[in-house]
Amino acid sequence: MGPGFFVIAILGCADGSSACTPVATLSTRYESRAACLAATSTALSDNADFDYPTLYAQCRPAKAPAAERAPKPVPNGALQG
């Protein structure tokens, strides 16, 4: 697997960490897991307005936008053999 990106997901937990629900996924993409982890404290304090007793920030692999996942067009005649 090639290089990827990470995003921060904010999870709201009703009872400790056993019943957590994703409440937001931030749009900033990080080029490494380490960079993402370094930003979780700030992201959590900036997004602490959800109505849950406990909030967590978690780094997750980012999915490429649809434009980046779309197959590239094949030039005319490229499949002729």
DSSP file (Angstrom, degrees, kcal/mol; ACC not computed):
  #  RESIDUE AA STRUCTURE BP1 BP2  ACC     N-H-->O    O-->H-N    N-H-->O    O-->H-N    TCO  KAPPA ALPHA  PHI   PSI    X-CA   Y-CA   Z-CA
    1    1 A M              0   0    0      0, 0.0     3,-0.1     0, 0.0     0, 0.0   0.000 360.0 360.0 360.0 134.2    0.0    0.0    0.0
    2    2 A G        -     0   0    0      1,-0.2     0, 0.0     0, 0.0     0, 0.0  -0.007 360.0 -53.3 -77.7-174.6    1.4    3.4   -1.0
    3    3 A P        -     0   0    0      0, 0.0     2,-0.2     0, 0.0    -1,-0.2  -0.291  63.5-173.8 -62.1 147.1    1.5    6.5    1.1
    4    4 A G        -     0   0    0     27,-0.3     2,-0.3    -3,-0.1    59,-0.1  -0.699  18.9-116.3-131.7-176.5   -1.9    7.6    2.6
    5    5 A F        -     0   0    0     57,-0.4    57,-3.1    -2,-0.2     2,-0.3  -0.851  18.4-146.8-122.1 159.5   -3.5   10.3    4.5
    6    6 A F  E     -AB  30  61A   0     24,-2.4    24,-3.1    -2,-0.3     2,-0.3  -0.942   8.7-166.7-125.9 149.3   -5.1   10.5    7.9
    7    7 A V  E     - B   0  60A   0     53,-2.6    53,-2.8    -2,-0.3     2,-0.6  -0.891  24.9-114.2-127.7 161.9   -8.0   12.5    9.2
    8    8 A I  E     - B   0  59A   0     20,-0.5    18,-2.8    -2,-0.3     2,-0.4  -0.866  25.1-163.0-100.4 126.0   -9.2   13.1   12.8
    9    9 A A  E     -CB  25  58A   0     49,-3.2    49,-2.8    -2,-0.6     2,-0.5  -0.898  11.3-143.0-103.8 136.1  -12.6   11.7   13.8
   10   10 A I  E     -CB  24  57A   0     14,-3.2    13,-3.0    -2,-0.4    14,-1.4  -0.887  18.3-162.3 -98.7 126.1  -14.3   13.0   16.9
   11   11 A L  E     -CB  22  56A   0     45,-3.0    45,-2.4    -2,-0.5     2,-0.5  -0.918   8.0-151.0-112.3 133.3  -16.1   10.3   18.8
   12   12 A G  E     -CB  21  55A   0      9,-3.0     9,-2.8    -2,-0.4     2,-0.5  -0.894  14.2-160.5-102.1 131.1  -18.8   11.0   21.4
   13   13 A C  E     -CB  20  54A   0     41,-3.3    41,-1.5    -2,-0.5     3,-0.3  -0.943  15.4-165.7-119.6 129.7  -19.1    8.3   24.1
   14   14 A A  S    S+     0   0    0      5,-1.7     2,-0.3    -2,-0.5    -1,-0.1   0.866  87.1  18.9 -79.3 -38.5  -22.1    7.8   26.3
   15   15 A D  S >  S-     0   0    0      4,-0.1     3,-1.3     1,-0.1     2,-0.5  -0.696 122.4 -66.3-138.7  84.1  -20.5    5.6   29.0
   16   16 A G  T 3  S-     0   0    0     -3,-0.3    38,-0.1    -2,-0.3    -1,-0.1  -0.609  99.7 -39.0  73.9-124.4  -16.8    5.8   29.1
   17   17 A S  T 3  S+     0   0    0     -2,-0.5     3,-0.3    -3,-0.1    -1,-0.2   0.199 118.5  86.1-122.0  16.4  -15.4    4.3   25.9
   18   18 A S  S <  S+     0   0    0     -3,-1.3     2,-0.3     1,-0.2    -2,-0.1   0.764  93.1  37.9 -91.4 -24.4  -17.7    1.4   25.3
   19   19 A A  S    S+     0   0    0     -4,-0.2    -5,-1.7     2,-0.0     2,-0.3  -0.592  78.8 160.4-126.2  71.0  -20.5    3.1   23.4
   20   20 A C  E     -C   13   0A   0     -3,-0.3    -7,-0.2    -2,-0.3    -3,-0.1  -0.719  19.2-167.0 -99.5 144.3  -18.8    5.6   21.1
   21   21 A T  E     -C   12   0A   0     -9,-2.8    -9,-3.0    -2,-0.3     2,-0.3  -0.989  29.1-114.1-126.6 132.4  -20.4    7.2   18.0
   22   22 A P  E     +C   11   0A   0      0, 0.0   -11,-0.3     0, 0.0     3,-0.1  -0.519  36.8 172.2 -63.8 127.3  -18.6    9.2   15.4
   23   23 A V  E     +     0   0A   0    -13,-3.0     2,-0.3     1,-0.4   -12,-0.2   0.583  61.9   5.1-112.5 -16.6  -19.9   12.8   15.6
   24   24 A A  E     -C   10   0A   0    -14,-1.4   -14,-3.2     2,-0.0     2,-0.5  -0.961  49.5-155.1-163.3 147.9  -17.5   14.6   13.2
   25   25 A T  E     -C    9   0A   0     -2,-0.3   -16,-0.2   -16,-0.2     2,-0.1  -0.987  30.0-132.5-125.1 120.1  -14.7   13.9   10.8
   26   26 A L        -     0   0    0    -18,-2.8   -18,-0.2    -2,-0.5    -2,-0.0  -0.372   6.3-134.7 -74.9 150.6  -12.4   16.9   10.3
   27   27 A S  S    S+     0   0    0    -20,-0.1     2,-0.2    -2,-0.1    -1,-0.1   0.674  72.2 104.7 -82.3 -17.2  -11.5   17.9    6.8
   28   28 A T        -     0   0    0    -20,-0.1   -20,-0.5     1,-0.0     2,-0.4  -0.462  59.9-150.9 -68.0 131.9   -7.8   18.4    7.4
   29   29 A R        -     0   0    0     -2,-0.2     2,-0.4   -22,-0.1   -22,-0.2  -0.883   4.4-154.0-106.3 136.6   -5.7   15.6    6.0
   30   30 A Y  B     -A    6   0A   0    -24,-3.1   -24,-2.4    -2,-0.4    32,-0.2  -0.879  13.5-142.2-110.5 140.4   -2.4   14.6    7.5
   31   31 A E  S    S+     0   0    0     -2,-0.4     2,-0.3   -26,-0.2   -27,-0.3   0.636  84.3  29.5 -78.6 -14.0    0.4   13.0    5.6
   32   32 A S  S  > S-     0   0    0      1,-0.1     4,-1.9   -26,-0.1   -26,-0.1  -0.975  74.8-122.7-142.2 157.5    1.5   10.7    8.4
   33   33 A R  H  > S+     0   0    0     -2,-0.3     4,-3.0     1,-0.2     5,-0.2   0.881 114.0  56.5 -63.6 -37.7   -0.1    9.1   11.4
   34   34 A A  H  > S+     0   0    0      1,-0.2     4,-2.1     2,-0.2    -1,-0.2   0.911 107.0  47.8 -61.9 -42.9    2.4   10.9   13.7
   35   35 A A  H  > S+     0   0    0      2,-0.2     4,-0.9     1,-0.2    -1,-0.2   0.892 112.9  49.4 -65.0 -38.9    1.3   14.3   12.4
   36   36 A C  H >X S+     0   0    0     -4,-1.9     3,-1.0     1,-0.2     4,-0.5   0.943 110.5  49.3 -63.8 -48.3   -2.3   13.4   12.8
   37   37 A L  H >< S+     0   0    0     -4,-3.0     3,-1.1     1,-0.3     4,-0.4   0.870 106.3  57.2 -60.3 -37.0   -1.7   12.2   16.4
   38   38 A A  H 3< S+     0   0    0     -4,-2.1     4,-0.3     1,-0.2    -1,-0.3   0.765 108.4  48.0 -65.0 -24.4    0.1   15.4   17.2
   39   39 A A  H <X S+     0   0    0     -3,-1.0     4,-2.3    -4,-0.9    -1,-0.2   0.479  85.4  90.5 -95.1  -3.4   -2.9   17.4   16.2
   40   40 A T  H <X S+     0   0    0     -3,-1.1     4,-2.6    -4,-0.5     5,-0.2   0.878  82.6  53.8 -66.2 -38.1   -5.6   15.4   18.2
   41   41 A S  H  > S+     0   0    0     -4,-0.4     4,-2.3    -3,-0.2    -1,-0.2   0.945 113.4  42.3 -60.9 -48.3   -5.4   17.5   21.4
   42   42 A T  H  > S+     0   0    0     -4,-0.3     4,-2.3     1,-0.2    -1,-0.2   0.914 114.3  51.8 -64.2 -43.1   -6.0   20.8   19.5
   43   43 A A  H  X S+     0   0    0     -4,-2.3     4,-0.9     1,-0.2    -1,-0.2   0.896 110.5  49.0 -61.4 -39.8   -8.7   19.2   17.3
   44   44 A L  H >< S+     0   0    0     -4,-2.6     3,-0.5     1,-0.2    -1,-0.2   0.918 112.1  46.7 -67.8 -43.0  -10.5   17.8   20.4
   45   45 A S  H >< S+     0   0    0     -4,-2.3     3,-0.7     1,-0.2    -1,-0.2   0.843 112.8  50.7 -68.6 -31.1  -10.4   21.2   22.3
   46   46 A D  H 3< S+     0   0    0     -4,-2.3    -1,-0.2     1,-0.2    -2,-0.2   0.652 117.4  40.1 -77.0 -15.2  -11.7   23.0   19.1
   47   47 A N  T << S+     0   0    0     -4,-0.9     3,-0.3    -3,-0.5    -1,-0.2  -0.257  75.6 118.6-128.0  45.0  -14.5   20.5   18.7
   48   48 A A    <   +     0   0    0     -3,-0.7    -1,-0.1     1,-0.2    -3,-0.1   0.177  44.8  96.5 -97.4  16.6  -15.7   20.0   22.3
   49   49 A D        +     0   0    0     -3,-0.1     2,-0.3     2,-0.1    -1,-0.2   0.152  52.6 113.7 -97.5  21.1  -19.2   21.3   21.8
   50   50 A F  S    S-     0   0    0     -3,-0.3     2,-1.9     2,-0.1   -27,-0.0  -0.687  75.6-115.5 -90.8 148.1  -21.0   17.9   21.3
   51   51 A D  S    S+     0   0    0     -2,-0.3    -2,-0.1   -39,-0.1    -1,-0.1  -0.482  73.8 112.9 -87.0  70.3  -23.5   16.7   23.9
   52   52 A Y        -     0   0    0     -2,-1.9   -38,-0.1     1,-0.1     3,-0.1  -0.985  69.4-129.3-135.6 146.3  -21.6   13.6   25.2
   53   53 A P  S    S+     0   0    0      0, 0.0     2,-0.4     0, 0.0   -39,-0.1   0.858  97.9  27.8 -62.2 -34.1  -20.1   13.0   28.6
   54   54 A T  E     -B   13   0A   0    -41,-1.5   -41,-3.3   -38,-0.1     2,-0.4  -0.993  67.5-168.9-133.3 135.7  -16.8   11.9   27.0
   55   55 A L  E     -B   12   0A   0     -2,-0.4     2,-0.3   -43,-0.2   -43,-0.2  -0.964   5.0-170.8-122.1 142.1  -15.2   12.9   23.6
   56   56 A Y  E     -B   11   0A   0    -45,-2.4   -45,-3.0    -2,-0.4     2,-0.5  -0.950  15.7-143.9-126.9 149.3  -12.2   11.3   21.9
   57   57 A A  E     -B   10   0A   0     -2,-0.3     2,-0.4   -47,-0.2   -47,-0.2  -0.967  24.6-176.4-110.5 130.5  -10.2   12.3   18.9
   58   58 A Q  E     -B    9   0A   0    -49,-2.8   -49,-3.2    -2,-0.5     2,-0.4  -0.988  23.2-131.2-132.0 134.0   -9.0    9.4   16.8
   59   59 A C  E     +B    8   0A   0     -2,-0.4   -51,-0.2   -51,-0.2   -26,-0.0  -0.691  31.7 178.1 -83.2 133.9   -6.8    9.3   13.7
   60   60 A R  E     -B    7   0A   0    -53,-2.8   -53,-2.6    -2,-0.4     2,-0.1  -0.968  37.8 -94.7-133.4 149.1   -8.2    7.2   10.9
   61   61 A P  E     -B    6   0A   0      0, 0.0   -55,-0.3     0, 0.0     2,-0.3  -0.424  46.4-125.5 -60.8 135.8   -7.0    6.5    7.4
   62   62 A A        -     0   0    0    -57,-3.1     2,-0.4   -32,-0.2   -57,-0.4  -0.602  12.5-130.2 -85.0 144.1   -8.5    9.0    4.9
   63   63 A K        -     0   0    0     -2,-0.3     3,-0.1   -59,-0.1     6,-0.0  -0.764  31.1-110.0 -88.6 138.7  -10.5    7.8    1.9
   64   64 A A        -     0   0    0     -2,-0.4     5,-0.1     1,-0.1    -1,-0.1  -0.414  39.3-100.3 -66.2 142.1   -9.4    9.5   -1.3
   65   65 A P    >>  -     0   0    0      0, 0.0     4,-1.5     0, 0.0     3,-1.3  -0.242  37.7-104.2 -57.7 155.0  -12.0   11.9   -2.7
   66   66 A A  H 3> S+     0   0    0      1,-0.3     4,-1.8     2,-0.2     3,-0.2   0.837 121.1  58.6 -52.8 -37.8  -14.0   10.4   -5.6
   67   67 A A  H 34 S+     0   0    0      1,-0.2    -1,-0.3     2,-0.2    -3,-0.0   0.847 107.9  46.3 -63.7 -32.7  -12.1   12.4   -8.1
   68   68 A E  H <4 S+     0   0    0     -3,-1.3    -1,-0.2     1,-0.2    -2,-0.2   0.763 114.8  46.9 -80.2 -24.8   -8.8   10.7   -7.0
   69   69 A R  H  < S+     0   0    0     -4,-1.5    -2,-0.2    -3,-0.2    -1,-0.2   0.684  87.0 108.5 -87.5 -19.8  -10.4    7.2   -7.0
   70   70 A A  S  < S-     0   0    0     -4,-1.8     2,-0.0    -5,-0.2    -3,-0.0  -0.257  80.0-103.4 -62.7 142.1  -12.0    7.5  -10.4
   71   71 A P        -     0   0    0      0, 0.0    -1,-0.1     0, 0.0    -2,-0.1  -0.351  36.3-114.2 -63.5 145.4  -10.4    5.4  -13.1
   72   72 A K        -     0   0    0      1,-0.1     2,-0.1    -3,-0.1    -3,-0.0  -0.584  35.2-104.2 -78.5 142.0   -8.3    7.4  -15.5
   73   73 A P        -     0   0    0      0, 0.0    -1,-0.1     0, 0.0     0, 0.0  -0.375  30.2-129.1 -66.0 145.3   -9.6    7.5  -19.1
   74   74 A V        -     0   0    0     -2,-0.1     3,-0.1    -3,-0.0     5,-0.1  -0.842  25.6-116.5 -95.6 126.8   -7.8    5.3  -21.6
   75   75 A P    >   -     0   0    0      0, 0.0     3,-2.1     0, 0.0     4,-0.3  -0.272  41.6 -88.3 -61.4 149.3   -6.6    7.1  -24.8
   76   76 A N  T 3  S+     0   0    0      1,-0.3     0, 0.0     2,-0.1     0, 0.0  -0.314 114.7  17.9 -56.3 135.8   -8.2    5.9  -28.0
   77   77 A G  T >  S+     0   0    0     -3,-0.1     3,-0.9     1,-0.0    -1,-0.3   0.350  89.4 114.3  85.1  -6.0   -6.3    3.0  -29.5
   78   78 A A  T <  S+     0   0    0     -3,-2.1    -2,-0.1     1,-0.2    -1,-0.0   0.798  77.1  49.2 -69.2 -26.3   -4.4    2.2  -26.3
   79   79 A L  T 3  S+     0   0    0     -4,-0.3    -1,-0.2    -5,-0.1     2,-0.2   0.472  84.9 108.4 -92.7  -1.4   -6.2   -1.2  -26.0
   80   80 A Q    <         0   0    0     -3,-0.9     0, 0.0     1,-0.1     0, 0.0  -0.536 360.0 360.0 -75.9 140.7   -5.4   -2.3  -29.6
   81   81 A G              0   0    0     -2,-0.2    -1,-0.1     0, 0.0    -3,-0.0   0.471 360.0 360.0-124.3 360.0   -2.9   -4.9  -29.7
